[in-house]
Amino acid sequence: MHKKRKVLIWTKNSDVPARLNSEIDTHQFVQASYNAELLALTVGQATDLIIVEIDPLSVKQEIAVINDIRGLSQDVPIVVFAEKLSPLIIHEISSLNIYDYLIAPFSSGEIKRILLDLEKGSKGQENLVLLYNLSEKLQQLSVENEIIRILNTTLDLNSILDNIISKSNELVHVEASSILLFNEKRDSLVFKAVYGEKSDIIKGKTLRLDQGIAGWVACKGKPVIVNDVLKDKRFFDGIDKASSFTTRSILCAPIKADKRIHGVIELINKKKRLFNSDDLDKIMTLASFAAIALNKSSFVKVERQRVEQMALLFEIGTYLSGVLNLEELLQSSAQLIRRSFGFYYIGISLVNQEEGVLVLKSFDSEEKIFPKRQKVNFDQGLMGWVVRHGIPSRINNVHEDPHYLKGIDSVRSEMVIPLRRKDIIFGVIDIGSTEINAFDDDDQILTEQIARLLSISIENAMLYKKVRRLAIIDDLTGLFNARYCHITLDQLKKRKQATFSIIFLDLDFFKLVNDRFGHQIGGKLLREVGSVVKQQARRKGITVRYGGDEYVVILPRATKGQAKLIAQSILGSINSTSFLKDDNIKYHITASLGVASAPNHAQDGEQILRLADRAMYWVKNHGRNGIKIYDKDVVGISNYAKIKDQKRDTNQ
């Protein structure tokens, strides 16, 4: 009788060997119930095949036993089976390469076929490879479906990337893995999602593009497998040193979409085996999912930012259009723009063509920093360059650009946008950052939109200022007019100004100038006299052409005595000046001046003006070309009203 060959079975289910013994008569199936018994049988008996049942609840224990068996017997084929085995467990035991056959679910017919193949000298590799690949594919599909589900249900990029890096370890068993994203402003890679025991230390760290295998992959856009990093000169050990980790092997693939590199995904130290092309294929698939997530996140972020920016621009435009005071507009604009868009600092400067300089009008910063200069020449720095060329410009690294004019020490990037109306550049917006490469095309487009809004508002404020000035300025002399005189007196009243004085001046015999030389020459004389009066009043007074040949000087905070000295200075200058020299006339004219003061003579500004007017007419009555401080003599003028009316009629 032919002696049956032995097959060892490690299983807790005695029905399995019984069924095999009843259905297969060419072999004897010997059961081992615990690992020591199985190992003893492996050593002590000639065995054609070893069958190991995998319990889903104790996978690691079974794997350890199989490793021990493989250590004792290199040649005996091993069959792994289970009644119910998830794709995850199939993948876990498959990746270890410690068995020859995998059956799920268990089939005595499959065991019989394996034994027949062994007798023929074949292990049926084609079918087994197919079975193994199928289990791997199922596992990969399961992972991919889960990632797709996450992509479709969340917009949280961090959550998506964390899931992708976690799933990568299900497909390829490694000690650590990470996703690094490209930071354009810093020309670096940032560890965004990290798996492994040192993940907390590594997450958030940066890697320059010229550092490491990850940097090489990001620059070249090509995947790479390095199974011995010590033999690769591209390897950078800085992250290992920072995290007390030892890298032995790396698989790294680019995260790429539409020819743009977003970053890389890298796996570190594959367990028990080397990285291979199958691993790379799996990770390239995950990299494509990461690219989809980044594109989706970027699109949503851009759209959200666009909507927010449009809303902010609308608010800024609405606010700016309502501010007509130029100084208030410039200062509030700097604050509003910087705080709305998070700039480090912003300065707004306007052109002074006469001096050939840009003059800083407003400044706002994140920290308590101040500009080093209030004026910049047209041939200095990036601001001067933008004024000369009329186009926006930015500096990515101020230490490497010759256009940069050193100012605030902490600044690393600068962007300057011109302010223009039609083709005329009348100022610039200057923005700075403490980061290198801080400004991109989107930042420039946004700031240009802000500049257009601000330019319109500045032009409106300038126009308003001009119109307002025209309303209070005398066209002939350039002095303030009577309207502004009464506005000022009203302001003094509101401020409850206790001490102030008014000088009322009237030229003597001015009608003779018009009669002799004509009104054009008369107008020139009025301008020249106004200039003399203003010069003598200097900063202490407000000089007004009140009407005809009458002038008023309002002297806030000036006492009666101080006003008298200024009046004497004015009259002395008029008497000593030869007017109309440019017309070869050299005319001399005199004037009558009246002075009244508060609180000496009255409290109300309009009343003080009337009293100064009366004092002036007192001089007219007493020989002209003199000064009179209002007193009781003036009160007694009997023909004041008559003289005043006659003079008004003459001037008209």
LUMDOTI-84841 format. One record per residue (C-alpha): residue number from 0; residue in three letters; x, y, z. Coordinates in steps of 0.05 Angstrom, whole numbers, padded with zeros to 5 digits. Layout:
LUMDOTI-84841
NUM, ALA, X, Y, Z
...
This chain:
LUMDOTI-84841
0, MET, 00000, 00000, 00000
1, HIS, 00025, 00069, -00020
2, LYS, 00046, 00111, 00040
3, LYS, 00008, 00177, 00046
4, ARG, 00049, 00241, 00047
5, LYS, 00036, 00291, 00104
6, VAL, 00004, 00360, 00104
7, LEU, 00006, 00401, 00168
8, ILE, -00053, 00444, 00186
9, TRP, -00053, 00497, 00240
10, THR, -00126, 00510, 00257
11, LYS, -00171, 00509, 00317
12, ASN, -00227, 00479, 00275
13, SER, -00220, 00403, 00273
14, ASP, -00272, 00398, 00219
15, VAL, -00222, 00426, 00168
16, PRO, -00171, 00367, 00172
17, ALA, -00228, 00317, 00177
18, ARG, -00260, 00344, 00113
19, LEU, -00194, 00344, 00077
20, ASN, -00178, 00272, 00098
21, SER, -00246, 00250, 00073
22, GLU, -00241, 00285, 00007
23, ILE, -00167, 00278, -00010
24, ASP, -00139, 00208, -00004
25, THR, -00069, 00222, -00030
26, HIS, -00046, 00258, 00033
27, GLN, -00053, 00254, 00108
28, PHE, -00074, 00319, 00140
29, VAL, -00045, 00328, 00210
30, GLN, -00074, 00382, 00254
31, ALA, -00034, 00427, 00301
32, SER, -00076, 00466, 00350
33, TYR, -00023, 00513, 00377
34, ASN, 00041, 00543, 00350
35, ALA, 00091, 00501, 00390
36, GLU, 00059, 00437, 00364
37, LEU, 00060, 00463, 00293
38, LEU, 00134, 00482, 00298
39, ALA, 00151, 00414, 00327
40, LEU, 00115, 00378, 00271
41, THR, 00149, 00423, 00220
42, VAL, 00218, 00402, 00245
43, GLY, 00202, 00329, 00259
44, GLN, 00165, 00306, 00197
45, ALA, 00173, 00306, 00122
46, THR, 00117, 00352, 00098
47, ASP, 00093, 00369, 00029
48, LEU, 00051, 00429, 00050
49, ILE, 00034, 00472, 00110
50, ILE, -00035, 00503, 00116
51, VAL, -00047, 00561, 00164
52, GLU, -00115, 00589, 00181
53, ILE, -00117, 00664, 00192
54, ASP, -00162, 00689, 00248
55, PRO, -00182, 00762, 00235
56, LEU, -00178, 00774, 00310
57, SER, -00107, 00750, 00317
58, VAL, -00073, 00766, 00251
59, LYS, -00007, 00787, 00282
60, GLN, -00002, 00722, 00321
61, GLU, -00011, 00680, 00258
62, ILE, 00039, 00723, 00219
63, ALA, 00091, 00712, 00274
64, VAL, 00080, 00636, 00270
65, ILE, 00087, 00637, 00194
66, ASN, 00152, 00675, 00201
67, ASP, 00177, 00623, 00249
68, ILE, 00157, 00567, 00202
69, ARG, 00192, 00601, 00144
70, GLY, 00254, 00606, 00187
71, LEU, 00253, 00530, 00201
72, SER, 00234, 00508, 00132
73, GLN, 00251, 00550, 00071
74, ASP, 00226, 00500, 00020
75, VAL, 00158, 00476, 00045
76, PRO, 00102, 00514, 00011
77, ILE, 00054, 00551, 00057
78, VAL, -00020, 00560, 00044
79, VAL, -00057, 00616, 00081
80, PHE, -00133, 00611, 00084
81, ALA, -00192, 00641, 00119
82, GLU, -00267, 00634, 00115
83, LYS, -00278, 00709, 00118
84, LEU, -00221, 00758, 00105
85, SER, -00227, 00832, 00092
86, PRO, -00187, 00865, 00036
87, LEU, -00148, 00903, 00090
88, ILE, -00124, 00839, 00124
89, ILE, -00110, 00806, 00057
90, HIS, -00067, 00865, 00038
91, GLU, -00031, 00864, 00106
92, ILE, -00009, 00792, 00102
93, SER, 00003, 00794, 00027
94, SER, 00053, 00851, 00031
95, LEU, 00098, 00810, 00077
96, ASN, 00114, 00757, 00024
97, ILE, 00116, 00700, 00075
98, TYR, 00069, 00650, 00042
99, ASP, 00061, 00616, -00026
100, TYR, -00014, 00608, -00033
101, LEU, -00074, 00648, -00010
102, ILE, -00144, 00619, -00008
103, ALA, -00204, 00660, 00013
104, PRO, -00253, 00630, 00028
105, PHE, -00227, 00560, 00044
106, SER, -00236, 00507, -00010
107, SER, -00215, 00433, -00006
108, GLY, -00217, 00431, -00082
109, GLU, -00166, 00487, -00084
110, ILE, -00121, 00448, -00035
111, LYS, -00127, 00387, -00079
112, ARG, -00107, 00427, -00140
113, ILE, -00047, 00456, -00104
114, LEU, -00023, 00386, -00084
115, LEU, -00031, 00362, -00156
116, ASP, 00009, 00421, -00180
117, LEU, 00063, 00407, -00129
118, GLU, 00068, 00335, -00153
119, LYS, 00077, 00361, -00224
120, GLY, 00131, 00409, -00200
121, SER, 00089, 00472, -00207
122, LYS, 00061, 00518, -00154
123, GLY, 00007, 00544, -00198
124, GLN, 00038, 00613, -00196
125, GLU, -00006, 00642, -00249
126, ASN, -00069, 00631, -00211
127, LEU, -00038, 00650, -00145
128, VAL, -00010, 00715, -00173
129, LEU, -00078, 00730, -00201
130, LEU, -00110, 00717, -00133
131, TYR, -00058, 00760, -00098
132, ASN, -00066, 00817, -00147
133, LEU, -00141, 00813, -00140
134, SER, -00137, 00820, -00065
135, GLU, -00090, 00879, -00072
136, LYS, -00135, 00911, -00124
137, LEU, -00195, 00903, -00078
138, GLN, -00157, 00936, -00022
139, GLN, -00134, 00993, -00067
140, LEU, -00204, 01004, -00094
141, SER, -00230, 01006, -00023
142, VAL, -00180, 01060, -00005
143, GLU, -00193, 01100, -00068
144, ASN, -00269, 01097, -00058
145, GLU, -00260, 01123, 00013
146, ILE, -00217, 01181, -00011
147, ILE, -00267, 01198, -00066
148, ARG, -00322, 01198, -00014
149, ILE, -00282, 01246, 00029
150, LEU, -00268, 01291, -00031
151, ASN, -00342, 01296, -00046
152, THR, -00365, 01309, 00025
153, THR, -00316, 01360, 00054
154, LEU, -00280, 01424, 00034
155, ASP, -00231, 01419, 00092
156, LEU, -00164, 01412, 00057
157, ASN, -00127, 01392, 00120
158, SER, -00176, 01336, 00134
159, ILE, -00171, 01310, 00063
160, LEU, -00095, 01310, 00063
161, ASP, -00093, 01276, 00131
162, ASN, -00138, 01221, 00105
163, ILE, -00097, 01212, 00042
164, ILE, -00032, 01204, 00081
165, SER, -00066, 01157, 00129
166, LYS, -00093, 01114, 00072
167, SER, -00024, 01112, 00040
168, ASN, -00001, 01069, 00098
169, GLU, -00057, 01020, 00085
170, LEU, -00032, 01010, 00014
171, VAL, 00042, 01009, 00030
172, HIS, 00064, 00993, 00100
173, VAL, 00115, 01044, 00121
174, GLU, 00143, 01075, 00185
175, ALA, 00126, 01147, 00165
176, SER, 00096, 01187, 00108
177, SER, 00080, 01259, 00093
178, ILE, 00051, 01309, 00044
179, LEU, 00092, 01371, 00032
180, LEU, 00061, 01431, -00003
181, PHE, 00095, 01484, -00044
182, ASN, 00100, 01554, -00012
183, GLU, 00111, 01601, -00071
184, LYS, 00125, 01661, -00028
185, ARG, 00182, 01627, 00008
186, ASP, 00206, 01580, -00047
187, SER, 00200, 01522, 00001
188, LEU, 00161, 01459, 00018
189, VAL, 00119, 01456, 00081
190, PHE, 00102, 01391, 00117
191, LYS, 00026, 01396, 00115
192, ALA, 00003, 01325, 00132
193, VAL, 00047, 01276, 00169
194, TYR, 00040, 01203, 00191
195, GLY, 00086, 01169, 00241
196, GLU, 00110, 01173, 00312
197, LYS, 00147, 01239, 00301
198, SER, 00090, 01273, 00264
199, ASP, 00078, 01327, 00316
200, ILE, 00151, 01349, 00311
201, ILE, 00154, 01349, 00235
202, LYS, 00087, 01379, 00217
203, GLY, 00095, 01452, 00197
204, LYS, 00170, 01449, 00185
205, THR, 00197, 01475, 00119
206, LEU, 00246, 01447, 00069
207, ARG, 00281, 01489, 00017
208, LEU, 00272, 01468, -00055
209, ASP, 00346, 01454, -00061
210, GLN, 00344, 01407, -00001
211, GLY, 00331, 01333, 00000
212, ILE, 00298, 01283, -00046
213, ALA, 00231, 01316, -00035
214, GLY, 00259, 01382, -00059
215, TRP, 00289, 01348, -00121
216, VAL, 00222, 01315, -00138
217, ALA, 00185, 01382, -00129
218, CYS, 00233, 01417, -00176
219, LYS, 00238, 01362, -00229
220, GLY, 00166, 01338, -00225
221, LYS, 00189, 01266, -00229
222, PRO, 00177, 01209, -00178
223, VAL, 00235, 01172, -00148
224, ILE, 00249, 01109, -00108
225, VAL, 00311, 01108, -00063
226, ASN, 00319, 01044, -00023
227, ASP, 00384, 01065, 00009
228, VAL, 00386, 01139, 00023
229, LEU, 00459, 01137, 00047
230, LYS, 00479, 01122, -00024
231, ASP, 00441, 01181, -00053
232, LYS, 00474, 01249, -00051
233, ARG, 00406, 01283, -00055
234, PHE, 00387, 01259, 00014
235, PHE, 00381, 01313, 00068
236, ASP, 00384, 01290, 00140
237, GLY, 00362, 01356, 00172
238, ILE, 00291, 01332, 00186
239, ASP, 00319, 01267, 00216
240, LYS, 00363, 01306, 00263
241, ALA, 00306, 01352, 00283
242, SER, 00260, 01293, 00299
243, SER, 00310, 01240, 00322
244, PHE, 00287, 01194, 00266
245, THR, 00327, 01150, 00220
246, THR, 00308, 01148, 00146
247, ARG, 00332, 01087, 00108
248, SER, 00290, 01089, 00045
249, ILE, 00244, 01138, 00009
250, LEU, 00190, 01135, -00043
251, CYS, 00171, 01205, -00066
252, ALA, 00122, 01227, -00120
253, PRO, 00101, 01297, -00144
254, ILE, 00031, 01324, -00132
255, LYS, 00017, 01352, -00200
256, ALA, -00043, 01380, -00238
257, ASP, -00045, 01419, -00303
258, LYS, 00031, 01418, -00307
259, ARG, 00035, 01454, -00241
260, ILE, 00071, 01424, -00181
261, HIS, 00032, 01432, -00117
262, GLY, 00079, 01392, -00074
263, VAL, 00101, 01320, -00061
264, ILE, 00078, 01258, -00024
265, GLU, 00133, 01216, 00007
266, LEU, 00136, 01149, 00042
267, ILE, 00193, 01132, 00090
268, ASN, 00221, 01063, 00108
269, LYS, 00178, 01007, 00079
270, LYS, 00171, 00952, 00130
271, LYS, 00209, 00887, 00116
272, ARG, 00214, 00898, 00041
273, LEU, 00239, 00948, -00009
274, PHE, 00198, 00999, -00047
275, ASN, 00179, 00976, -00117
276, SER, 00143, 01001, -00179
277, ASP, 00076, 00974, -00153
278, ASP, 00083, 01018, -00092
279, LEU, 00098, 01077, -00136
280, ASP, 00036, 01065, -00178
281, LYS, -00007, 01065, -00115
282, ILE, 00024, 01129, -00088
283, MET, 00018, 01164, -00156
284, THR, -00057, 01150, -00152
285, LEU, -00060, 01181, -00083
286, ALA, -00019, 01240, -00108
287, SER, -00071, 01252, -00162
288, PHE, -00125, 01252, -00109
289, ALA, -00084, 01303, -00069
290, ALA, -00078, 01346, -00131
291, ILE, -00154, 01344, -00141
292, ALA, -00164, 01364, -00069
293, LEU, -00115, 01422, -00076
294, ASN, -00146, 01446, -00141
295, LYS, -00215, 01442, -00110
296, SER, -00192, 01477, -00047
297, SER, -00156, 01530, -00087
298, PHE, -00217, 01543, -00131
299, VAL, -00263, 01549, -00071
300, LYS, -00212, 01593, -00035
301, VAL, -00203, 01638, -00096
302, GLU, -00278, 01645, -00105
303, ARG, -00288, 01659, -00032
304, GLN, -00232, 01710, -00032
305, ARG, -00259, 01741, -00096
306, VAL, -00328, 01750, -00065
307, GLU, -00298, 01777, 00000
308, GLN, -00253, 01824, -00038
309, MET, -00309, 01850, -00081
310, ALA, -00350, 01863, -00019
311, LEU, -00291, 01899, 00014
312, LEU, -00277, 01939, -00048
313, PHE, -00350, 01960, -00051
314, GLU, -00348, 01981, 00022
315, ILE, -00283, 02018, 00013
316, GLY, -00308, 02053, -00050
317, THR, -00373, 02072, -00015
318, TYR, -00335, 02100, 00044
319, LEU, -00283, 02137, 00004
320, SER, -00335, 02170, -00041
321, GLY, -00366, 02202, 00020
322, VAL, -00302, 02234, 00046
323, LEU, -00288, 02302, 00014
324, ASN, -00235, 02328, 00062
325, LEU, -00169, 02309, 00028
326, GLU, -00128, 02301, 00092
327, GLU, -00181, 02259, 00126
328, LEU, -00190, 02218, 00062
329, LEU, -00116, 02201, 00057
330, GLN, -00107, 02181, 00129
331, SER, -00171, 02141, 00135
332, SER, -00156, 02107, 00068
333, ALA, -00088, 02082, 00093
334, GLN, -00119, 02053, 00156
335, LEU, -00180, 02022, 00121
336, ILE, -00140, 01990, 00065
337, ARG, -00085, 01961, 00109
338, ARG, -00132, 01932, 00160
339, SER, -00181, 01905, 00108
340, PHE, -00128, 01866, 00070
341, GLY, -00076, 01852, 00124
342, PHE, -00017, 01889, 00094
343, TYR, 00044, 01900, 00140
344, TYR, 00046, 01974, 00124
345, ILE, 00017, 02022, 00073
346, GLY, 00038, 02092, 00055
347, ILE, 00003, 02141, 00008
348, SER, 00046, 02195, -00023
349, LEU, 00027, 02252, -00070
350, VAL, 00069, 02284, -00124
351, ASN, 00099, 02354, -00115
352, GLN, 00120, 02373, -00185
353, GLU, 00152, 02438, -00165
354, GLU, 00202, 02403, -00119
355, GLY, 00206, 02338, -00160
356, VAL, 00188, 02295, -00099
357, LEU, 00136, 02249, -00072
358, VAL, 00109, 02274, -00005
359, LEU, 00083, 02223, 00046
360, LYS, 00012, 02243, 00064
361, SER, -00011, 02183, 00105
362, PHE, 00018, 02120, 00135
363, ASP, -00009, 02060, 00174
364, SER, 00026, 01998, 00199
365, GLU, 00014, 01932, 00235
366, GLU, 00067, 01949, 00287
367, LYS, 00090, 02015, 00316
368, ILE, 00138, 02031, 00259
369, PHE, 00150, 02097, 00224
370, PRO, 00178, 02114, 00156
371, LYS, 00249, 02142, 00154
372, ARG, 00233, 02198, 00106
373, GLN, 00174, 02243, 00088
374, LYS, 00198, 02259, 00018
375, VAL, 00226, 02215, -00038
376, ASN, 00258, 02244, -00101
377, PHE, 00232, 02220, -00168
378, ASP, 00300, 02187, -00181
379, GLN, 00299, 02148, -00115
380, GLY, 00274, 02078, -00099
381, LEU, 00216, 02038, -00126
382, MET, 00168, 02095, -00113
383, GLY, 00208, 02142, -00157
384, TRP, 00214, 02089, -00211
385, VAL, 00138, 02079, -00212
386, VAL, 00126, 02154, -00217
387, ARG, 00175, 02160, -00276
388, HIS, 00148, 02099, -00314
389, GLY, 00075, 02102, -00293
390, ILE, 00067, 02027, -00283
391, PRO, 00061, 01983, -00220
392, SER, 00122, 01946, -00195
393, ARG, 00141, 01900, -00138
394, ILE, 00205, 01875, -00106
395, ASN, 00206, 01803, -00082
396, ASN, 00269, 01810, -00041
397, VAL, 00291, 01881, -00023
398, HIS, 00362, 01859, -00007
399, GLU, 00372, 01836, -00079
400, ASP, 00340, 01893, -00118
401, PRO, 00377, 01957, -00138
402, HIS, 00312, 01997, -00141
403, TYR, 00300, 01989, -00066
404, LEU, 00310, 02051, -00024
405, LYS, 00326, 02027, 00046
406, GLY, 00274, 02048, 00096
407, ILE, 00240, 02004, 00148
408, ASP, 00290, 01950, 00171
409, SER, 00239, 01893, 00178
410, VAL, 00213, 01899, 00106
411, ARG, 00231, 01843, 00057
412, SER, 00182, 01855, 00000
413, GLU, 00154, 01919, -00030
414, MET, 00098, 01936, -00080
415, VAL, 00083, 02005, -00108
416, ILE, 00021, 02022, -00148
417, PRO, 00012, 02090, -00183
418, LEU, -00046, 02136, -00169
419, ARG, -00069, 02169, -00234
420, ARG, -00123, 02210, -00266
421, LYS, -00124, 02200, -00341
422, ASP, -00050, 02199, -00360
423, ILE, -00025, 02241, -00302
424, ILE, 00010, 02206, -00243
425, PHE, -00005, 02246, -00180
426, GLY, 00016, 02196, -00127
427, VAL, 00031, 02125, -00106
428, ILE, 00008, 02071, -00058
429, ASP, 00069, 02038, -00025
430, ILE, 00058, 01971, 00010
431, GLY, 00110, 01930, 00048
432, SER, 00116, 01860, 00079
433, THR, 00163, 01826, 00126
434, GLU, 00163, 01764, 00082
435, ILE, 00203, 01750, 00018
436, ASN, 00160, 01740, -00044
437, ALA, 00100, 01767, -00005
438, PHE, 00063, 01796, -00065
439, ASP, 00037, 01758, -00126
440, ASP, -00004, 01777, -00188
441, ASP, -00069, 01772, -00149
442, ASP, -00043, 01821, -00096
443, GLN, -00023, 01869, -00151
444, ILE, -00090, 01865, -00187
445, LEU, -00126, 01877, -00121
446, THR, -00083, 01937, -00103
447, GLU, -00092, 01966, -00173
448, GLN, -00168, 01963, -00162
449, ILE, -00159, 01998, -00095
450, ALA, -00115, 02050, -00129
451, ARG, -00169, 02065, -00181
452, LEU, -00221, 02076, -00127
453, LEU, -00173, 02118, -00086
454, SER, -00152, 02159, -00147
455, ILE, -00225, 02178, -00161
456, SER, -00237, 02196, -00089
457, ILE, -00173, 02238, -00085
458, GLU, -00191, 02274, -00149
459, ASN, -00260, 02288, -00121
460, ALA, -00231, 02313, -00056
461, MET, -00181, 02357, -00093
462, LEU, -00237, 02385, -00136
463, TYR, -00279, 02397, -00074
464, LYS, -00221, 02431, -00040
465, LYS, -00211, 02475, -00102
466, VAL, -00284, 02493, -00107
467, ARG, -00286, 02507, -00033
468, ARG, -00224, 02549, -00038
469, LEU, -00254, 02588, -00096
470, ALA, -00314, 02602, -00053
471, ILE, -00271, 02636, 00000
472, ILE, -00215, 02665, -00043
473, ASP, -00216, 02732, -00077
474, ASP, -00202, 02722, -00152
475, LEU, -00164, 02787, -00160
476, THR, -00115, 02785, -00102
477, GLY, -00113, 02712, -00081
478, LEU, -00130, 02734, -00010
479, PHE, -00189, 02708, 00029
480, ASN, -00255, 02742, 00013
481, ALA, -00309, 02774, 00055
482, ARG, -00347, 02708, 00060
483, TYR, -00287, 02675, 00092
484, CYS, -00280, 02735, 00138
485, HIS, -00349, 02723, 00167
486, ILE, -00337, 02647, 00170
487, THR, -00275, 02660, 00212
488, LEU, -00310, 02707, 00258
489, ASP, -00365, 02655, 00269
490, GLN, -00312, 02603, 00286
491, LEU, -00281, 02650, 00336
492, LYS, -00349, 02657, 00368
493, LYS, -00360, 02582, 00371
494, ARG, -00291, 02571, 00401
495, LYS, -00307, 02626, 00451
496, GLN, -00242, 02661, 00432
497, ALA, -00236, 02714, 00487
498, THR, -00178, 02755, 00459
499, PHE, -00171, 02775, 00386
500, SER, -00164, 02839, 00345
501, ILE, -00185, 02864, 00276
502, ILE, -00151, 02914, 00231
503, PHE, -00195, 02948, 00179
504, LEU, -00155, 02982, 00123
505, ASP, -00179, 03027, 00067
506, LEU, -00134, 03057, 00012
507, ASP, -00135, 03133, 00006
508, PHE, -00158, 03164, -00059
509, PHE, -00156, 03097, -00096
510, LYS, -00209, 03123, -00145
511, LEU, -00156, 03169, -00175
512, VAL, -00115, 03108, -00196
513, ASN, -00173, 03079, -00235
514, ASP, -00190, 03146, -00266
515, ARG, -00118, 03160, -00286
516, PHE, -00090, 03092, -00305
517, GLY, -00152, 03049, -00316
518, HIS, -00183, 02991, -00278
519, GLN, -00131, 02940, -00302
520, ILE, -00075, 02980, -00269
521, GLY, -00120, 02992, -00210
522, GLY, -00128, 02917, -00203
523, LYS, -00053, 02907, -00204
524, LEU, -00045, 02958, -00149
525, LEU, -00096, 02922, -00106
526, ARG, -00058, 02857, -00115
527, GLU, 00009, 02889, -00096
528, VAL, -00021, 02924, -00035
529, GLY, -00053, 02858, -00013
530, SER, 00014, 02823, -00018
531, VAL, 00046, 02877, 00027
532, VAL, -00010, 02871, 00078
533, LYS, -00006, 02795, 00080
534, GLN, 00069, 02796, 00087
535, GLN, 00066, 02843, 00147
536, ALA, 00009, 02804, 00179
537, ARG, 00050, 02741, 00169
538, ARG, 00028, 02678, 00205
539, LYS, -00006, 02716, 00261
540, GLY, -00063, 02741, 00219
541, ILE, -00115, 02723, 00167
542, THR, -00113, 02774, 00110
543, VAL, -00178, 02788, 00074
544, ARG, -00196, 02832, 00015
545, TYR, -00263, 02855, 00042
546, GLY, -00286, 02891, -00020
547, GLY, -00263, 02947, -00068
548, ASP, -00200, 02976, -00037
549, GLU, -00215, 02952, 00033
550, TYR, -00175, 02899, 00070
551, VAL, -00186, 02865, 00137
552, VAL, -00134, 02830, 00180
553, ILE, -00162, 02783, 00233
554, LEU, -00112, 02770, 00289
555, PRO, -00133, 02712, 00334
556, ARG, -00105, 02717, 00406
557, ALA, -00075, 02786, 00391
558, THR, -00084, 02840, 00443
559, LYS, -00099, 02913, 00428
560, GLY, -00026, 02931, 00436
561, GLN, -00001, 02874, 00391
562, ALA, -00053, 02893, 00338
563, LYS, -00029, 02965, 00340
564, LEU, 00043, 02944, 00326
565, ILE, 00022, 02902, 00266
566, ALA, -00021, 02959, 00240
567, GLN, 00039, 03006, 00245
568, SER, 00082, 02955, 00207
569, ILE, 00030, 02949, 00152
570, LEU, 00022, 03024, 00144
571, GLY, 00097, 03035, 00145
572, SER, 00108, 02983, 00090
573, ILE, 00053, 03014, 00046
574, ASN, 00082, 03083, 00054
575, SER, 00153, 03060, 00037
576, THR, 00134, 03017, -00023
577, SER, 00136, 03042, -00094
578, PHE, 00080, 03004, -00129
579, LEU, 00069, 02986, -00202
580, LYS, 00144, 02985, -00218
581, ASP, 00133, 02932, -00271
582, ASP, 00089, 02982, -00308
583, ASN, 00141, 03037, -00301
584, ILE, 00093, 03078, -00258
585, LYS, 00125, 03076, -00188
586, TYR, 00062, 03097, -00153
587, HIS, 00057, 03115, -00079
588, ILE, -00008, 03108, -00041
589, THR, -00030, 03117, 00031
590, ALA, -00081, 03081, 00074
591, SER, -00127, 03092, 00133
592, LEU, -00128, 03037, 00187
593, GLY, -00176, 03024, 00244
594, VAL, -00164, 02975, 00300
595, ALA, -00214, 02943, 00349
596, SER, -00201, 02888, 00400
597, ALA, -00238, 02838, 00443
598, PRO, -00251, 02838, 00500
599, ASN, -00232, 02912, 00505
600, HIS, -00284, 02940, 00458
601, ALA, -00335, 02884, 00450
602, GLN, -00343, 02808, 00453
603, ASP, -00375, 02791, 00387
604, GLY, -00332, 02785, 00324
605, GLU, -00381, 02820, 00278
606, GLN, -00386, 02877, 00327
607, ILE, -00310, 02883, 00331
608, LEU, -00308, 02885, 00255
609, ARG, -00358, 02943, 00254
610, LEU, -00319, 02981, 00308
611, ALA, -00254, 02973, 00269
612, ASP, -00290, 02999, 00207
613, ARG, -00314, 03060, 00247
614, ALA, -00243, 03072, 00273
615, MET, -00217, 03070, 00201
616, TYR, -00268, 03123, 00180
617, TRP, -00246, 03165, 00239
618, VAL, -00177, 03166, 00205
619, LYS, -00211, 03186, 00140
620, ASN, -00243, 03245, 00176
621, HIS, -00177, 03266, 00207
622, GLY, -00129, 03272, 00148
623, ARG, -00122, 03199, 00126
624, ASN, -00057, 03159, 00124
625, GLY, -00060, 03139, 00197
626, ILE, -00082, 03089, 00249
627, LYS, -00137, 03095, 00301
628, ILE, -00150, 03048, 00358
629, TYR, -00225, 03048, 00373
630, ASP, -00242, 03092, 00432
631, LYS, -00294, 03143, 00455
632, ASP, -00272, 03193, 00402
633, VAL, -00294, 03144, 00348
634, VAL, -00361, 03136, 00381
635, GLY, -00374, 03210, 00371
636, ILE, -00366, 03209, 00295
637, SER, -00427, 03245, 00269
638, ASN, -00420, 03234, 00195
639, TYR, -00395, 03161, 00196
640, ALA, -00455, 03132, 00160
641, LYS, -00455, 03187, 00108
642, ILE, -00381, 03179, 00092
643, LYS, -00388, 03104, 00089
644, ASP, -00447, 03107, 00041
645, GLN, -00411, 03157, -00004
646, LYS, -00349, 03112, -00007
647, ARG, -00390, 03050, -00023
648, ASP, -00424, 03088, -00080
649, THR, -00356, 03111, -00107
650, ASN, -00326, 03041, -00107
651, GLN, -00387, 03014, -00143
